[in-house]
Amino acid sequence: MPEQSKFENVDLFASLEAIMKQNTGFYQSDLDIDKEIIAKAAASPHREDKTLLWFCRPSGTHCFRERDVFLKDTAPHNTWRFYMEQTSDRVLAYAIELTGKERGKIKGNLYELDYAKHYERVKEKELPADTVKLIYERGEREIPAGRFFNGNPDPQLGKFERFEALPNDPDALQSLLQEERRSREQLPPGDFKAHITALRDGLIETEARRIVREMKRHYEPNSPNKTHFMAELSPAFMRLAA
């Protein structure tokens, strides 16, 4: 079987929730924030807002525009790298392509990512972004990346709405995003129900491996009466298994 699959024209909210429940024991309400991000992206007229990267871990979820993940030193870029560099968490990662609405539901394509391999691509292909665009209700202005701004209304431009990092080389970013899209489009279609079953099996296997590693850390039995080895089930696993 292929390592990754794509799932086309799915109900995104229902699909992400099903995936999350196979990995995220704590802070499941993070998905509500992700849903808001996805809904805003679905309503946006801008093409670059239509492709997102999402992942879930034992304690929470994150959702970012794909473009931002590849821009060096942005919060999305740093967060995407953090959980590979600083934790041993099981991370389930996906690319999301928004395709429209159907009967009130936001639909799109989900592309399964190998988080470790994707991390390496992000690390290798990161692009500098030394300028930040501040977007207001009546216009925008640019400042150097790293300069403090407070998000207050501007006397001429009105209410502050959002900001985004600007790549030093926009053409390089577009080329990179096209390369990513072509790569994931080659993935074979998958059976989503079978995928969820496999994720559940993976949850159990991951916990079993963690327990074995924990027991191997001890040279002598560590039970209260010192007769056998023991290890606690992880709190996140217990919540998901309940």
Secondary structure, DSSP 4 states (H G I P E B T S, - for coil): --S--EEEEEEHHHHHHHHHTTT--B-TTHHHHHHHHHHHHHH---GGGSEEEEEEETBEEEEEEHHHHTBTTSHHHHHHHHHHHS-----EEEEEEEEEEETTEEEEEEEEE-HHHHHHHHHHH-B---EEEEEETTEEEEEETT-----PPBTTTBSEEEEEEE-S-HHHHHHHHHHHHHHHHTSPB--HHHHHHHHHHHHHHHHHHHHHHHHHT-SS--STTSSS---PPPHHHHHHH-
